[in-house]
Amino acid sequence: MSEAPARVLVVEDTPTQAELARTLLRGLGHAVRVSGSAGAALAEARAWEPDAILLDIELPDYNGFELMRQLKGEGIDTAVIVVTANASINTAVEAMRGGAVDFLVKPYAKARLSVTLANALEKRSLVAQLRSVKARLDRDRFFGFIGGSAPMQAAYRTIESVAASRASVFITGESGTGKELAAEAVHKASPRAGRSFVALNCGAIPRDLLESEVFGHVKGAFTGATADRPGAAKLADGGTLFLDEIGEMPLEMQVKLLRFVQTGSFAPVGSSRLERVDVRFVCATNRDPMLEVQAGRFREDLYYRLYVVPVELPPLRARGGDVLLIARHFLAQFSKEEGRRFQGFSPEAEAALRGYSWPGNVRQLQNVVRNIVVLHDGERVEAAMIPPPVLRTNGSAPDPTPVPAPVAIPVPAPVLPDPVPAVPEPFWSGPGLAPEPVAAALPPPPPAEPEVVPLAEMERRLILAALRRTRQDVPRAAALLEVNPSTVYRKLAAWRAAGLLAEA
């Protein structure tokens, strides 16, 4: 069986040899062009980009070894096979050193030409594949992601592998790790890239509106439904539907979603007419989905329908040097936006960023860098510009108010009763100089009973206290409380509507 068709450039100044090579190559099914000099061959290689070159060494203007150096210098990727009438070892060695993949000795038979050319083209293909694989393994950018750490490379490979299929994808990871970015990457790397990508945050939508947001509604379905409105399922037809924070979806809505996932059909709210769509499902949560199933908060049948290919995004603290790559990206972006002069970070600042655990992950790092750019300016970011919470966690923050060392105060000797002679008056006596009397050690009072208040009120107090501690940073407050940020946002909206935010 002959090799696949290829573009082959024959560089030969002897007309009979050139015609022989042309005839043999065309008989093998290849496209052929002929050049009679090194200069003409270089121009042809630039314009035609051949897969292989049959190169005679002795040419009228300069030899084939010099032509190989020029091809290599210009980055022209082609398999060079040296053709010579001189079968000496020195010629073969020099050809290989110059970049040739093989050589032929004139005269050569069609079978020999076929095997040599096939091997050369196969080697070229393998080198190109190896280069592509190495580029994928070493990349530090991927569909909006920044980072080249091993955990991220694993995530990139999983996304690439699953993108071409129709399988549902379930993305897990802490808040701020880029789950929506991963969902978009799945969509953009898939055959559906030209169609809609619709994202829906299940935790940010009131439960009585969630069904309408997913499936749409018809006019008059409920108060305020003044017209037909398509839902996310209809808008994502032919594309990808991303259900973020799916663990927040109420159980009664999970039943309806399961039916949609199984059949691909749904009925808008207020309608009995089924609509059918072609949707690829991508879901995400910052919780362990199996633990949610065991706790009864997530339906097991829905879990097995959606949890087909898992993609786990690592936390920022597990990504090593990615912290600095991302920080430099944000620094350049925000410096341009704010008109600042920052070009990089000092070694001390880089050490502080790498030493922090980043509980809010990439989103928190983004906020920290923006804070630095907005409040400071300079050629580089110094450690003193980094917000105190990051430095305090690292143990590197300078103490702004050093406490002086304690001063030893002499304790007076007790006055003894007669017949012991009186002790002379101490040197520190006088008006206003007498020490405070030392109180006898007393047992601590028993702890007071905590105030008993309604559970909803206690929840409100704890959330507001967490917001005060984090200076109204909702993601950080949610991390302290170990809840989803969308939960905090939803509570705040409800309290604001009820006029209960006086303590915020």
C-alpha positions as CSV (number, residue, x, y, z in Angstrom):
1,M,0.0,0.0,0.0
2,S,1.5,3.4,-1.0
3,E,2.0,6.3,1.4
4,A,-0.5,9.2,1.6
5,P,-0.2,11.9,-1.1
6,A,2.3,14.6,-0.3
7,R,3.9,17.7,-1.8
8,V,7.4,16.9,-2.9
9,L,9.9,19.4,-4.3
10,V,12.7,17.9,-6.5
11,V,15.9,19.9,-6.5
12,E,18.0,18.6,-9.4
13,D,20.0,20.3,-12.1
14,T,20.3,17.3,-14.4
15,P,17.2,17.3,-16.6
16,T,17.1,13.5,-17.1
17,Q,17.4,12.9,-13.3
18,A,14.8,15.5,-12.6
19,E,12.3,14.0,-15.0
20,L,12.9,10.5,-13.6
21,A,12.2,11.6,-10.1
22,R,9.0,13.5,-11.3
23,T,7.7,10.4,-13.1
24,L,8.4,8.1,-10.1
25,L,6.8,10.4,-7.6
26,R,3.7,11.0,-9.7
27,G,3.4,7.3,-10.1
28,L,3.3,7.1,-6.3
29,G,0.4,9.7,-6.3
30,H,2.4,12.7,-5.0
31,A,2.2,16.3,-6.2
32,V,5.6,17.3,-7.6
33,R,7.5,20.4,-8.5
34,V,11.1,20.7,-9.8
35,S,13.8,23.4,-9.2
36,G,17.2,23.4,-11.0
37,S,19.1,25.5,-8.5
38,A,19.4,26.1,-4.8
39,G,18.1,29.7,-5.1
40,A,15.0,28.6,-7.1
41,A,14.4,25.8,-4.6
42,L,14.5,28.2,-1.7
43,A,11.9,30.5,-3.3
44,E,9.7,27.5,-4.2
45,A,9.9,26.1,-0.6
46,R,8.9,29.5,0.8
47,A,5.8,29.7,-1.5
48,W,4.7,26.1,-1.7
49,E,5.7,24.7,1.7
50,P,6.5,21.1,0.5
51,D,6.2,18.1,2.8
52,A,9.5,16.7,1.5
53,I,12.4,17.8,-0.6
54,L,14.6,15.4,-2.8
55,L,17.8,17.4,-2.7
56,D,20.8,17.0,-4.9
57,I,24.0,18.1,-3.2
58,E,25.9,19.4,-6.3
59,L,23.9,22.4,-7.6
60,P,25.0,25.2,-10.0
61,D,24.8,28.2,-7.6
62,Y,25.7,26.6,-4.2
63,N,25.5,23.1,-2.7
64,G,22.6,21.4,-1.0
65,F,24.2,21.6,2.5
66,E,24.0,25.4,2.4
67,L,20.4,25.2,1.1
68,M,19.5,23.0,4.2
69,R,21.0,25.6,6.5
70,Q,18.9,28.3,4.9
71,L,15.7,26.3,5.1
72,K,16.4,25.6,8.8
73,G,17.2,29.2,9.5
74,E,13.9,30.4,8.0
75,G,11.9,27.8,9.9
76,I,10.7,25.9,6.8
77,D,9.4,22.6,8.2
78,T,10.1,19.9,5.6
79,A,11.6,16.4,5.4
80,V,14.8,16.6,3.4
81,I,16.1,13.5,1.6
82,V,19.6,14.0,0.1
83,V,20.2,12.5,-3.3
84,T,23.8,12.0,-4.4
85,A,25.9,10.0,-6.7
86,N,28.6,9.8,-4.1
87,A,27.8,7.0,-1.6
88,S,30.6,7.8,0.9
89,I,30.1,7.6,4.6
90,N,31.3,11.2,5.0
91,T,28.5,12.5,2.7
92,A,25.8,10.6,4.6
93,V,27.1,11.8,8.0
94,E,27.3,15.5,6.8
95,A,23.8,15.2,5.4
96,M,22.3,13.9,8.6
97,R,24.1,16.6,10.6
98,G,22.7,19.2,8.3
99,G,19.2,18.1,9.1
100,A,18.4,15.5,6.4
101,V,16.3,12.6,7.5
102,D,17.7,10.1,5.0
103,F,19.7,9.9,1.7
104,L,19.4,8.1,-1.6
105,V,22.2,7.1,-3.9
106,K,21.8,7.6,-7.7
107,P,20.5,5.6,-9.5
108,Y,17.6,4.5,-7.2
109,A,14.7,2.3,-7.9
110,K,11.0,3.2,-7.4
111,A,10.6,0.8,-4.5
112,R,13.6,2.3,-2.7
113,L,12.3,5.9,-3.3
114,S,8.9,4.9,-2.0
115,V,10.1,3.4,1.3
116,T,12.6,6.2,1.9
117,L,10.0,8.9,1.3
118,A,7.3,7.1,3.4
119,N,9.7,6.8,6.3
120,A,10.7,10.5,6.0
121,L,7.1,11.6,6.0
122,E,6.2,9.4,8.9
123,K,9.1,10.8,11.0
124,R,8.0,14.3,10.1
125,S,4.5,13.6,11.2
126,L,5.7,12.0,14.5
127,V,7.9,15.0,15.3
128,A,4.9,17.4,14.6
129,Q,2.7,15.3,16.9
130,L,5.4,15.3,19.7
131,R,5.8,19.0,19.4
132,S,2.0,19.4,19.7
133,V,1.8,17.2,22.7
134,K,4.7,19.0,24.4
135,A,3.0,22.3,23.7
136,R,-0.2,21.1,25.3
137,L,1.7,19.8,28.4
138,D,3.7,23.1,28.8
139,R,0.9,25.6,28.1
140,D,0.1,28.2,30.7
141,R,-3.0,29.5,28.9
142,F,-6.2,27.6,28.1
143,F,-9.5,29.2,27.1
144,G,-9.2,32.1,29.6
145,F,-7.4,30.0,32.3
146,I,-4.0,31.2,33.4
147,G,-1.6,28.6,34.9
148,G,0.7,25.8,33.9
149,S,0.8,23.8,37.2
150,A,0.3,20.0,37.0
151,P,-3.2,20.1,38.5
152,M,-4.3,22.6,35.9
153,Q,-2.7,20.6,33.1
154,A,-4.8,17.6,34.2
155,A,-8.0,19.8,34.1
156,Y,-7.1,21.1,30.7
157,R,-6.6,17.5,29.3
158,T,-10.0,16.4,30.8
159,I,-11.8,19.3,29.3
160,E,-10.2,18.7,25.8
161,S,-11.1,15.0,26.0
162,V,-14.7,15.5,26.9
163,A,-15.4,18.6,24.8
164,A,-16.0,16.7,21.5
165,S,-18.6,14.3,23.1
166,R,-22.2,14.8,24.1
167,A,-21.5,13.6,27.7
168,S,-22.7,15.7,30.6
169,V,-19.9,17.3,32.6
170,F,-19.9,17.9,36.3
171,I,-17.4,20.6,37.6
172,T,-16.4,20.7,41.2
173,G,-14.1,23.1,43.1
174,E,-14.1,25.7,45.8
175,S,-15.7,29.1,45.3
176,G,-13.5,31.3,43.1
177,T,-11.6,28.5,41.3
178,G,-13.2,29.3,37.8
179,K,-16.0,26.8,37.4
180,E,-17.9,28.9,34.9
181,L,-14.6,29.5,33.0
182,A,-14.3,25.7,32.8
183,A,-17.8,25.3,31.6
184,E,-17.2,27.9,28.8
185,A,-14.0,26.1,27.9
186,V,-16.0,22.8,27.5
187,H,-18.4,24.7,25.2
188,K,-15.7,26.6,23.1
189,A,-13.7,23.4,22.6
190,S,-16.8,21.5,21.4
191,P,-18.6,21.2,18.1
192,R,-21.3,23.4,19.7
193,A,-18.9,26.4,19.9
194,G,-20.9,28.3,17.3
195,R,-24.2,28.0,19.2
196,S,-25.4,29.5,22.5
197,F,-23.8,29.1,25.9
198,V,-26.4,29.8,28.6
199,A,-25.4,30.0,32.2
200,L,-27.9,29.9,35.1
201,N,-26.9,30.3,38.8
202,C,-29.4,28.1,40.6
203,G,-28.4,29.6,44.0
204,A,-29.1,33.2,43.0
205,I,-32.7,32.7,41.8
206,P,-35.7,32.5,44.2
207,R,-37.1,29.0,44.3
208,D,-40.6,30.1,43.1
209,L,-39.0,31.6,39.9
210,L,-36.4,28.9,39.2
211,E,-38.7,26.7,37.1
212,S,-39.7,29.7,34.9
213,E,-36.0,30.7,34.5
214,V,-35.1,27.2,33.3
215,F,-38.2,26.2,31.2
216,G,-39.8,29.6,30.5
217,H,-43.5,30.5,30.8
218,V,-46.5,31.4,28.8
219,K,-48.5,34.6,29.1
220,G,-50.8,34.5,32.2
221,A,-49.0,31.6,33.8
222,F,-48.7,33.7,37.0
223,T,-49.0,37.2,38.2
224,G,-46.6,39.4,36.2
225,A,-46.4,37.0,33.3
226,T,-47.6,39.5,30.7
227,A,-46.0,37.7,27.7
228,D,-44.5,34.4,26.7
229,R,-40.9,34.1,27.8
230,P,-38.4,31.4,26.7
231,G,-36.3,29.9,29.5
232,A,-32.7,28.9,29.6
233,A,-33.4,25.4,28.1
234,K,-34.9,26.9,25.0
235,L,-32.2,29.6,24.6
236,A,-29.5,26.9,24.9
237,D,-31.1,24.7,22.1
238,G,-28.2,23.3,20.0
239,G,-25.6,24.6,22.5
240,T,-24.7,24.2,26.1
241,L,-26.7,24.8,29.3
242,F,-24.6,25.5,32.4
243,L,-26.3,25.0,35.7
244,D,-24.0,26.6,38.3
245,E,-24.4,25.9,42.0
246,I,-26.8,23.0,41.1
247,G,-26.6,21.8,44.7
248,E,-28.8,24.9,45.7
249,M,-31.7,23.6,43.5
250,P,-34.8,22.6,45.5
251,L,-35.7,18.9,45.5
252,E,-39.0,19.5,43.8
253,M,-37.2,21.3,40.9
254,Q,-34.7,18.5,40.7
255,V,-37.5,16.1,39.8
256,K,-38.5,18.3,36.8
257,L,-34.9,18.7,35.8
258,L,-34.4,14.9,35.8
259,R,-37.3,14.5,33.4
260,F,-35.8,17.1,31.1
261,V,-32.3,15.5,31.2
262,Q,-33.8,12.0,30.5
263,T,-36.2,13.0,27.6
264,G,-34.8,16.3,26.3
265,S,-38.3,17.7,26.5
266,F,-40.1,20.1,28.9
267,A,-43.3,22.2,29.2
268,P,-43.1,25.9,29.9
269,V,-44.8,27.0,33.1
270,G,-48.5,27.4,32.5
271,S,-48.4,25.3,29.3
272,S,-49.2,21.6,28.7
273,R,-47.4,21.6,25.3
274,L,-44.0,19.8,25.4
275,E,-41.1,21.3,23.6
276,R,-38.0,19.4,22.6
277,V,-34.5,20.8,22.5
278,D,-30.9,19.5,21.9
279,V,-28.9,20.7,24.9
280,R,-25.5,19.6,26.3
281,F,-25.5,19.8,30.2
282,V,-22.6,21.2,32.2
283,C,-23.2,21.5,36.0
284,A,-21.0,22.9,38.8
285,T,-21.0,23.0,42.6
286,N,-18.5,24.0,45.3
287,R,-19.7,21.1,47.5
288,D,-19.0,17.3,47.4
289,P,-22.0,16.1,45.3
290,M,-21.9,12.6,46.8
291,L,-22.1,14.0,50.4
292,E,-25.1,16.1,49.2
293,V,-26.7,12.9,47.9
294,Q,-26.1,11.1,51.2
295,A,-27.5,14.1,53.2
296,G,-30.7,13.9,51.1
297,R,-30.2,17.4,49.6
298,F,-29.5,16.1,46.0
299,R,-31.4,13.3,44.2
300,E,-29.3,10.2,43.6
301,D,-30.9,9.5,40.2
302,L,-30.2,13.1,39.0
303,Y,-26.6,12.8,40.3
304,Y,-26.0,9.7,38.2
305,R,-27.5,11.4,35.1
306,L,-25.4,14.5,35.4
307,Y,-22.2,13.2,37.0
308,V,-20.8,11.5,33.8
309,V,-17.4,13.2,33.4
310,P,-16.1,15.0,36.5
311,V,-13.8,17.9,36.2
312,E,-12.2,18.9,39.5
313,L,-10.6,22.4,39.6
314,P,-7.8,22.7,42.2
315,P,-7.7,25.5,44.8
316,L,-5.2,28.2,44.2
317,R,-3.1,27.2,47.2
318,A,-2.4,23.8,45.4
319,R,-1.3,25.5,42.1
320,G,2.2,26.6,43.1
321,G,3.7,29.2,40.8
322,D,0.3,29.9,39.1
323,V,-0.3,32.4,41.9
324,L,2.3,34.7,40.5
325,L,1.3,34.1,36.8
326,I,-2.3,35.1,37.6
327,A,-1.2,38.1,39.8
328,R,1.0,39.5,37.0
329,H,-1.8,39.1,34.6
330,F,-4.2,41.0,36.8
331,L,-1.5,43.7,37.6
332,A,-1.0,44.4,33.9
333,Q,-4.8,44.5,33.2
334,F,-5.7,46.7,36.2
335,S,-2.7,49.0,35.7
336,K,-3.8,49.7,32.2
337,E,-7.4,50.3,33.3
338,E,-6.4,52.6,36.1
339,G,-3.5,54.4,34.4
340,R,-0.8,53.1,36.8
341,R,2.9,52.4,36.2
342,F,3.2,49.0,37.8
343,Q,5.5,46.6,35.9
344,G,5.8,43.7,38.5
345,F,6.2,42.6,42.1
346,S,9.2,42.9,44.4
347,P,10.6,39.6,45.7
348,E,9.1,40.3,49.1
349,A,5.7,40.9,47.6
350,E,5.9,37.7,45.5
351,A,6.9,35.7,48.6
352,A,3.9,37.1,50.5
353,L,1.5,36.2,47.7
354,R,2.9,32.7,47.4
355,G,2.8,32.2,51.2
356,Y,-0.9,33.0,51.5
357,S,-3.5,30.3,51.5
358,W,-6.1,32.2,49.3
359,P,-9.4,30.8,50.8
360,G,-11.3,32.9,48.1
361,N,-9.0,31.5,45.4
362,V,-8.6,33.3,42.1
363,R,-11.4,35.7,42.8
364,Q,-9.8,36.8,46.0
365,L,-6.4,37.3,44.3
366,Q,-8.1,39.4,41.7
367,N,-9.6,41.6,44.4
368,V,-6.3,42.0,46.2
369,V,-4.4,43.0,43.1
370,R,-7.1,45.5,42.2
371,N,-7.0,46.9,45.7
372,I,-3.2,47.4,45.3
373,V,-3.5,49.1,41.9
374,V,-6.3,51.4,43.0
375,L,-4.7,52.6,46.2
376,H,-1.0,52.8,45.2
377,D,1.3,53.5,42.2
378,G,4.9,52.9,41.4
379,E,7.2,50.8,39.2
380,R,6.6,47.6,41.2
381,V,4.4,46.4,44.0
382,E,6.1,46.3,47.4
383,A,5.1,44.1,50.3
384,A,3.9,47.1,52.3
385,M,1.2,47.7,49.6
386,I,-0.4,44.3,50.0
387,P,-3.6,44.4,52.2
388,P,-2.8,43.6,55.9
389,P,-4.9,40.3,56.1
390,V,-2.7,38.7,53.5
391,L,0.5,39.8,55.3
392,R,-0.8,38.9,58.7
393,T,-1.5,35.4,57.6
394,N,2.0,35.1,56.2
395,G,3.4,36.4,59.5
396,S,5.3,39.1,57.5
397,A,3.4,42.2,58.4
398,P,5.4,44.8,60.2
399,D,4.0,45.7,63.6
400,P,2.8,49.3,63.3
401,T,2.7,50.0,67.0
402,P,5.5,48.3,68.8
403,V,4.8,47.6,72.5
404,P,7.6,48.7,74.8
405,A,9.1,46.1,77.1
406,P,7.4,45.9,80.5
407,V,9.1,48.0,83.3
408,A,9.7,46.2,86.5
409,I,7.9,48.0,89.4
410,P,9.2,47.2,92.9
411,V,6.6,45.6,95.2
412,P,6.6,47.1,98.8
413,A,7.3,44.8,101.7
414,P,4.2,44.1,103.8
415,V,3.9,46.0,107.1
416,L,4.4,43.5,109.9
417,P,2.7,43.9,113.3
418,D,4.6,44.4,116.6
419,P,6.8,43.2,118.1
420,V,8.5,43.1,114.6
421,P,10.2,46.5,114.0
422,A,8.5,48.7,111.5
423,V,9.9,48.6,108.0
424,P,11.3,52.0,106.9
425,E,9.1,53.9,104.5
426,P,9.9,52.9,101.0
427,F,11.5,55.3,98.6
428,W,8.4,55.5,96.4
429,S,6.0,56.8,99.1
430,G,4.4,60.2,98.8
431,P,1.3,61.9,97.6
432,G,0.0,60.2,94.5
433,L,2.8,57.7,94.4
434,A,1.3,54.8,96.4
435,P,0.8,51.6,94.4
436,E,-2.5,50.1,93.8
437,P,-3.5,47.6,96.4
438,V,-3.1,44.0,95.1
439,A,-6.5,42.3,95.0
440,A,-6.7,38.7,96.2
441,A,-7.1,36.2,93.4
442,L,-10.7,35.3,93.0
443,P,-12.2,32.5,91.0
444,P,-13.7,33.6,87.7
445,P,-17.4,34.2,87.6
446,P,-19.4,31.5,86.0
447,P,-20.1,32.1,82.2
448,A,-23.3,33.9,81.5
449,E,-26.0,31.9,79.7
450,P,-26.2,32.9,76.0
451,E,-29.2,35.0,75.0
452,V,-31.9,32.8,73.5
453,V,-33.2,34.4,70.3
454,P,-35.0,33.0,67.3
455,L,-32.8,31.0,65.0
456,A,-33.4,33.3,62.0
457,E,-32.2,36.3,64.1
458,M,-29.1,34.4,65.2
459,E,-28.4,33.6,61.6
460,R,-28.8,37.3,60.7
461,R,-26.4,38.4,63.5
462,L,-23.7,35.9,62.5
463,I,-23.8,36.9,58.8
464,L,-23.6,40.6,59.6
465,A,-20.8,39.9,62.1
466,A,-18.9,38.0,59.4
467,L,-19.4,40.9,56.9
468,R,-18.1,43.4,59.4
469,R,-15.1,41.3,60.1
470,T,-14.3,41.0,56.3
471,R,-15.2,44.7,55.6
472,Q,-18.3,43.7,53.6
473,D,-16.5,41.2,51.4
474,V,-19.3,38.7,50.7
475,P,-17.1,35.8,49.3
476,R,-14.7,36.0,52.3
477,A,-17.6,36.2,54.8
478,A,-19.2,33.2,53.1
479,A,-15.9,31.3,53.4
480,L,-15.8,32.1,57.2
481,L,-19.4,30.8,57.6
482,E,-18.8,27.8,55.3
483,V,-21.8,28.6,53.1
484,N,-22.2,29.6,49.5
485,P,-21.8,33.3,48.6
486,S,-25.1,33.2,46.8
487,T,-26.7,32.3,50.1
488,V,-25.4,35.4,51.7
489,Y,-26.5,37.6,48.8
490,R,-30.0,36.1,49.0
491,K,-30.2,36.7,52.7
492,L,-29.1,40.3,52.3
493,A,-31.6,41.0,49.6
494,A,-34.4,39.6,51.8
495,W,-33.3,41.6,54.8
496,R,-32.9,44.8,52.8
497,A,-36.5,44.4,51.5
498,A,-37.7,43.9,55.1
499,G,-35.7,46.9,56.4
500,L,-33.5,44.7,58.7
501,L,-30.1,45.9,57.6
502,A,-29.7,48.6,60.3
503,E,-26.7,46.7,61.8
504,A,-24.9,46.1,58.5
